[in-house]
Amino acid sequence: MRLSRRWIPALVAPVVVAAGAVTVPMVADADPGLPARTPQQVLELVATSTEDSFSGTVEQTSDLGLPDLSGLGGGEDGAGAAVELLTSSHTARVHVDGPERSRVQLLEQMSQRDLVRNGEDVWVYDSSEQTAVHTTLPEHEGHEPAQPEGTPAELAEQLLAGVDETTEVTVSGTDTVAGRPVYQLRLDPRTDATLVDFATLAVDAGTGLPLEVRVHAVGQQAPAFVVGFTELDLDTPDASLFEFTPPPGAEVGEQELPDHDGRDPGELPEGPRPEVSGEGWATVVELPVGGDVAAADKSGMLEQLTRPVEGGRALQTSLVSVLLTDDGRVLAGAVPVEQLAAAAR
């Protein structure tokens, strides 16, 4: 996985010293017969993992409290497809061979969507629409590509890179995921201001690869979001899996990426900068976008997803809230809408 070790001290320090109490829970559940490990040891296991070739089946389920919008369709901007991904369960086949070769096949009942990367070439294929779009990635020397989107490792990387002293980290037990023994790493926000209750990362005891992530919302017994492997093969996938040729009859298109003008991919372009308030799990991000965002929506999706509030419209799921203000700002965070409204004043 090759995660940076920079976040290990920030995560481990709060575990060792929490409001003057030195309490580091060890592994209590030894069902797979694993030796006990401290949170620091499990974090180091993830950070030093080099497992970057595998195949498997990933299942994702969501219980975010969003309405069923399947009747609205995808819309020209693809927002419908994004919402549909968050409001129902999905199964995907994932093949990874290093940081530059991957294939994610999202399996639907009557169709399939593929995201294939082979070096600088990326293909996105939708069998229901019979479309294939090709993109050529620019070269960015020294930039390490992220984990393939939608995998447990990708979500785990985001969670671990984003937490700090506002998070308590423990090892809550052991388990078995996709037939492999795992340590359950638990992240608990040290604040009541967030919608997130806690998150657990199932870390493969042998490889350090995160195999499952569960995010729990406050006041909700079942996990609000789960993504995890149900099958896993650590052999190197066949190279042919990363070769893609559009099938006969498919409409083929080319998409050019925005010019970075020599900037690093992580560097923001010129223009309005987001404003950040709060900290840790209660962080609120504000971005000026200009105009009335809700009024500009032609699909009717925002009207169904959001509710009117003073000064704009708001969406609150069990994990994330978004506020669209009448004066052209978007605020978002894992906090209640009321906190976004307070930050907008």
KETOR-362142 format. One line per 10 residues: number of its first residue (from 1); their letters; for each residue x, y, z of C-alpha. Coordinates in Angstrom, 3 decimals. Each point is the difference from the previous one (the first is absolute). Example, Ala and Ser with C-alpha at 12.3 -4.5 7.8 and 13.67 -1.06 7.14 Angstrom:
! residues 2
1> as> 12.300,-4.500,7.800; 1.370,3.440,-0.660
***
This chain:
! residues 345
1> mrlsrrwipa> 0.000,0.000,0.000; 3.012,2.259,0.625; -1.750,2.531,2.227; 2.050,2.795,1.461; 1.287,-0.574,3.523; -0.576,3.696,0.801; -3.396,-0.618,1.584; 1.157,-2.726,2.425; 1.173,2.324,2.826; -3.128,2.170,-0.284
11> lvapvvvaag> -2.208,-3.052,0.301; 1.920,-1.858,2.684; 0.702,2.902,2.363; -3.677,0.531,0.919; -0.290,-3.711,0.749; 2.861,0.088,2.476; -0.911,3.317,1.603; -3.712,0.806,0.084; -0.942,2.691,2.496; 2.699,-1.250,2.342
21> avtvpmvada> -1.103,-3.630,-0.104; 2.345,-2.652,-1.377; -2.320,-2.739,-1.249; 0.873,-1.965,-3.120; -2.417,-2.882,-0.588; 1.587,-3.142,-1.394; -1.673,-2.600,-2.198; -2.679,-1.723,2.055; -1.520,-2.285,-2.621; 2.373,-2.738,-1.142
31> dpglpartpq> -2.370,-1.923,-2.294; 2.469,-0.224,-2.939; 2.821,-0.839,2.412; 1.885,3.239,-0.586; 2.578,1.361,2.462; -1.008,3.141,1.891; 1.097,3.279,-1.599; -0.149,3.597,1.174; -1.552,2.752,-2.162; 3.485,1.242,-0.907
41> qvlelvatst> 1.007,-3.456,-1.229; -3.097,-0.306,-2.190; 0.510,3.516,-1.392; 3.590,-0.887,-0.875; -1.251,-3.196,-1.634; -2.192,2.101,-2.305; 2.650,2.656,-0.652; 2.699,-2.513,-0.952; -2.229,-2.205,-2.150; 1.371,-0.621,-3.503
51> edsfsgtveq> -2.901,-2.140,-1.225; -0.929,1.668,-3.289; -0.981,-2.949,-2.228; -3.294,-1.770,0.623; -3.447,-0.874,-1.327; -3.253,-0.261,1.860; -3.695,0.673,0.368; -1.011,3.140,1.883; -3.481,0.664,1.362; -1.257,3.434,1.042
61> tsdlglpdls> -3.157,0.799,1.950; -1.361,3.368,1.109; -2.630,1.052,2.522; 0.290,3.790,-0.148; -3.682,0.831,0.266; -0.210,1.303,-3.564; -3.211,-0.411,-2.023; -0.195,-2.357,-2.976; 0.788,2.078,-3.079; 0.207,-2.816,-2.526
71> glgggedgag> -2.869,1.498,-2.007; 1.871,3.227,-0.711; 2.617,-1.539,-2.277; 3.639,0.921,-0.228; -0.261,3.537,-1.274; 2.429,1.599,-2.368; 2.546,0.696,2.713; 0.018,-3.568,1.334; -1.179,1.150,3.429; -2.783,-2.567,-0.063
81> aavelltssh> 2.504,-2.814,-0.368; 1.980,1.341,2.952; -3.099,0.182,2.187; -1.059,-3.476,-1.112; 3.372,-1.332,1.151; -0.699,1.391,3.477; -3.589,-1.164,0.356; 0.220,-3.704,-0.799; 2.265,-3.039,0.255; 2.616,-0.823,-2.617
91> tarvhvdgpe> 2.431,-2.761,-0.896; 3.251,0.521,-1.880; 2.857,-2.125,-1.258; 3.344,1.663,0.707; 3.362,-0.821,-1.590; 3.154,1.903,1.003; 3.608,-0.415,-1.135; 2.057,2.811,1.464; -0.920,3.691,0.141; -0.499,0.452,-3.758
101> rsrvqlleqm> -2.036,-3.028,-1.051; -3.491,-0.640,1.308; -3.445,-1.097,-1.121; -3.236,0.541,1.923; -3.083,-1.699,-1.441; -3.254,1.183,1.570; -2.478,-2.836,-0.492; -3.667,0.885,-0.436; -2.946,-2.323,-0.580; -0.177,0.639,-3.734
111> sqrdlvrnge> 3.139,2.030,-0.692; 3.604,0.634,0.922; 2.199,3.057,0.454; 3.790,-0.240,-0.327; 2.780,2.339,1.073; 3.274,-1.236,-1.476; 3.404,1.575,0.502; 3.123,-1.214,-1.807; 2.812,2.460,0.536; -1.021,3.381,-1.396
121> dvwvydsseq> -3.077,-1.414,-1.759; -3.367,0.004,1.780; -3.242,-1.392,-1.431; -3.509,0.383,1.425; -2.543,-2.351,-1.559; -3.760,-0.157,0.634; -1.714,-2.990,-1.601; -3.515,1.389,0.592; 0.814,3.182,-1.925; 2.414,-1.739,-2.390
131> tavhttlpeh> 2.570,2.745,0.550; 3.774,-0.198,0.432; 1.973,3.100,0.989; 3.805,0.126,-0.163; 2.230,2.342,2.012; 3.769,0.417,-0.103; 1.484,0.820,3.392; 2.739,2.644,0.121; 3.402,-0.843,1.403; 0.602,1.195,3.560
141> eghepaqpeg> 3.494,-0.834,1.096; 0.192,-1.146,3.599; -3.767,-0.174,0.455; -1.245,-3.321,1.348; -3.375,-0.979,-1.464; -2.795,-0.579,2.477; -1.639,-3.335,0.712; -2.723,-0.989,-2.503; -3.238,1.756,0.871; -2.640,-2.001,1.817
151> tpaelaeqll> 2.333,-2.454,1.723; 0.346,-0.433,3.781; 3.662,1.067,-0.270; -0.956,3.283,-1.675; -2.540,0.917,2.701; 2.355,-1.141,2.774; 2.740,2.204,-1.442; -2.300,3.029,0.136; -1.089,-0.716,3.569; 3.519,-0.568,1.312
161> agvdettevt> 1.478,3.007,-1.782; -2.720,2.289,1.340; -0.045,-0.846,3.715; 2.103,1.682,2.676; -0.028,0.521,3.760; -3.798,0.393,-0.194; -0.257,-3.769,-0.567; 0.354,-2.850,2.480; 1.520,-3.096,-1.609; -0.405,-3.485,1.468
171> vsgtdtvagr> 0.134,-3.617,-1.076; -3.494,-1.256,0.728; 0.550,-3.657,-0.828; 0.769,-2.485,-2.750; -2.165,-1.547,-2.677; 0.027,-1.692,-3.385; -0.728,1.870,-3.259; 0.021,-1.709,-3.407; 1.433,-3.075,1.690; 2.999,1.879,1.404
181> pvyqlrldpr> 0.740,0.857,3.670; -0.177,3.736,0.763; 0.527,2.473,2.805; -2.894,2.409,0.573; 1.413,3.511,0.299; -2.587,2.376,1.469; -0.062,3.804,-0.420; -2.156,1.948,2.484; -0.490,3.771,-0.377; 0.754,1.873,3.221
191> tdatlvdfat> -2.889,2.397,-0.583; -3.779,0.001,0.103; -0.162,2.557,-2.814; 0.246,-2.564,-2.805; -2.531,-2.350,-1.601; 2.584,-2.800,0.021; -0.208,-2.333,2.995; 3.048,-2.125,-0.848; 1.704,-1.823,-2.872; 1.672,-3.407,-0.119
201> lavdagtglp> 2.714,-1.164,-2.391; 0.565,-3.734,-0.446; 3.757,-0.321,-0.575; 1.376,-3.202,-1.519; 2.283,-1.536,2.644; 2.409,-1.366,-2.603; 0.264,2.816,-2.547; -1.240,3.168,1.737; -2.497,0.571,-2.812; -3.326,1.477,1.222
211> levrvhavgq> -2.677,-2.522,-1.008; -3.124,1.687,1.360; -1.105,3.418,1.269; -3.167,0.655,2.013; -1.147,3.509,0.904; -2.676,0.330,2.695; -2.242,3.045,0.421; -1.131,1.417,3.324; -3.337,-1.468,1.084; 0.005,-2.694,-2.672
221> qapafvvgft> 0.550,-3.631,0.950; 0.917,-1.369,-3.445; 3.072,1.415,-1.778; -0.799,2.967,-2.225; 2.642,-1.014,-2.546; 1.850,-3.281,-0.552; 2.485,-0.970,-2.693; 1.904,-3.253,0.216; 1.412,-3.021,-1.762; -2.046,-3.189,-0.068
231> eldldtpdas> 2.656,-1.803,-2.070; 3.721,0.731,-0.313; 2.814,-1.504,-2.075; 3.523,1.345,0.598; 1.446,-1.406,-3.230; 1.015,2.511,-2.689; -2.903,0.500,-2.445; 0.476,-0.937,-3.643; 1.302,2.925,-2.053; -2.834,-0.421,-2.528
241> lfeftpppga> -2.479,1.285,2.606; 1.460,3.493,-0.395; -0.277,0.074,-3.771; -3.247,1.510,-1.234; -1.470,0.132,-3.492; -3.424,1.606,-0.451; -2.525,-2.643,-1.077; -1.613,0.245,-3.449; -2.816,2.548,-0.098; 1.241,2.016,2.974
251> evgeqelpdh> 0.106,3.782,-0.320; 3.628,0.933,0.624; 1.015,3.401,1.364; 3.136,1.789,1.155; 0.121,2.126,3.136; 2.825,2.433,0.601; 0.999,0.777,3.563; 0.421,3.613,1.115; 3.478,1.409,-0.502; 1.857,0.102,3.336
261> dgrdpgelpe> 2.528,2.513,-1.375; 2.845,-1.806,1.693; -1.780,-0.179,3.354; 0.068,-3.071,2.178; -3.312,-1.943,-0.153; -0.644,0.795,3.648; 0.490,3.749,-0.513; -3.146,2.091,-0.401; -0.467,1.984,-3.224; -0.350,3.754,-0.089
271> gprpevsgeg> -3.372,1.246,1.214; -2.085,0.035,3.170; 1.545,-1.908,2.886; -2.073,-2.048,2.444; -0.329,1.319,3.533; 0.363,-2.547,2.784; -1.394,0.354,3.508; -0.175,-2.425,2.905; 2.386,-2.908,0.397; 0.204,-3.751,-0.373
281> watvvelpvg> -3.298,-1.765,-0.549; -1.926,3.278,0.486; 1.812,1.846,-2.810; -2.180,2.154,-2.263; 1.166,0.902,-3.521; -1.452,3.032,-1.779; 0.490,0.675,-3.720; -1.344,2.962,-1.972; -1.433,-1.229,-3.292; -1.977,3.061,-1.101
291> gdvaaadksg> -3.690,0.198,-0.866; -2.932,-1.898,1.432; 1.089,-3.652,-0.258; -3.420,-1.412,0.856; -1.781,2.226,-2.528; 2.421,-1.040,-2.751; -0.829,-3.711,0.416; -2.113,-1.130,-2.969; -0.398,-3.664,0.939; -2.122,0.564,3.095
301> mleqltrpve> 2.399,-2.139,2.016; 1.053,2.724,2.416; -3.623,0.826,0.748; -0.670,-3.609,0.989; 3.230,-0.433,1.938; -0.054,3.295,1.891; -2.408,1.930,2.197; -0.432,3.757,0.245; 1.752,1.685,2.910; 0.665,3.618,0.872
311> ggralqtslv> 2.336,1.396,-2.638; -0.004,-2.980,-2.363; -0.598,-3.736,-0.255; 1.532,-2.839,2.020; 0.666,-3.715,-0.243; 0.675,-2.082,3.084; 0.840,-3.672,-0.198; 0.873,-2.154,2.966; 3.707,0.768,-0.539; 0.364,3.234,-2.011
321> svlltddgrv> -1.865,3.300,-0.362; 0.103,2.514,-2.871; -1.305,3.580,0.014; -0.598,1.900,-3.275; -0.364,3.687,0.788; -2.008,2.467,-2.059; 3.102,2.191,-0.383; 1.987,-2.709,-1.830; 1.893,-1.898,2.681; 0.196,-3.731,0.738
331> lagavpveql> 0.801,-1.191,3.526; 0.533,-3.650,0.885; 1.098,-2.095,2.944; -0.706,-3.065,2.123; -2.096,2.211,2.276; -3.703,0.897,0.362; -1.458,2.616,-2.346; -0.330,2.421,2.928; 3.795,0.131,0.321; 0.348,0.761,-3.700
341> aaaar> -2.550,2.793,0.317; 1.923,1.455,2.950; 3.242,-0.127,-1.981; -1.679,1.724,-2.949; -1.051,3.048,2.031
***
